[in-house]
Amino acid sequence: MEKKNVKMEVINPNCAGIDIGSRSHFVAVGQELSDVREFGVYADDLVSICHWLDEYGITSVAMESTGSYWQNLYVELIRHGFEVVLANGKFTKNIKGKKTDVKDARWIQKLHSIGLLTGSFLPDEQTEKLRTYCRQRENWITLAAEATHKMQKYLKLLNFRLDVVVRDVTGLTGLTIIKDICEGNLDPESLAKHRHYNCRKSEEEIAKALKGNNREDFLFGLKQEYESYNFYQKKITECEKMINQFLKQQINTDPTKKKLKAPDKKHKRVNKNAIKGIDLNQASYQYFGVDLMTIEGVSHSTILSIIRKLVQKDLKNFQLLSNLHRG
């Protein structure tokens, strides 16, 4: 049987494909070996890529979203006026045979030339900035939680059963007692006097729980984790200041957003990880134009997660789906 040649229409005739790497980028403007060139990853190298693409009359560029290595090149290409298609790596991994950087670049260029690659969604710059602040804050919260668990571990090794007499060792009573222990006070009765009036346990019971073995190595470990915890709390506060500043700046520059007023929601509980120094109920309503707190199950502690994971155009769809679910 005679073999048939299947021809595919070229959709993007003036296109290039780029294989992104950690130390170098391979750029293909065609399917010949001479059409592929390797560039470095420094700022001057990224500019050279743009100039080389200009020489070949390239107008559209496709590349994989490999780690975070693509970001600087993406910005440089956009700055030079190229159309950039940032493709998911799973759509460009089907090349057969032994993979090389040159083959990958040519394969990406071929797929893009016949219109088989679609770009990933990228949020606008303002959303990216807010997301960066929120993600950094979340990272510090995770580290603070790890330090809390380690403090609990050392307290148990010291036989200071603070976890039994207080609900949260990083609460008002717990942290004050830990601070005093780290400063050298190991007297149970004296430590128990730091009891906050809201604590359910009496001073006598707290004192019983704080009779430990006073091992120096465990005390050293506890002090280290306590200092780490305080450091993380300081960094969390710095992130919250940046988030607060950013949201106010965005809201105050838009008269329409500035006029919005969200109703109070006293039934929404605020936990200790909620951002401080800002009314998220009001700020999120003004920033997005959607009253997120009216959605069932959404509270102050989840607003930042929504901001981090959802972009502005998705929020109305999110609320609509929630209303349909409740209806």
Buried (B, 14 or more C-beta within 10 A) or exposed (E): EEEEEEEEEEEBEBBBBBBBBEEEBBBBBBEEEEBBBBBBBEEEBBBBBBEBBEEEEBBBBBBBBBEEBBBEBBEBBEEBEBBBBBBEEEBBEEBEEEEEBBBBBBBBBBBBBBBBBEEEEBBEEEBEBBBBBBEBBBBBBEBBBBBBEBBBBBBBBBBBBBBEBBEEBBBBBBBBBBBBBBEEEBEBEEBBEBBEEEBEBEBEBBBBBBBBEEEEEBBEBBBBBBEBBEBBBEBBBBBBBBBBEBBBEBBEEEEEBEEBEBEEBEEBEEEEBBBEEBBBBBBBBBBBBBBBBBBEEBBBBBBBEBBBEBBBEBBEEBBEEBEEEEE
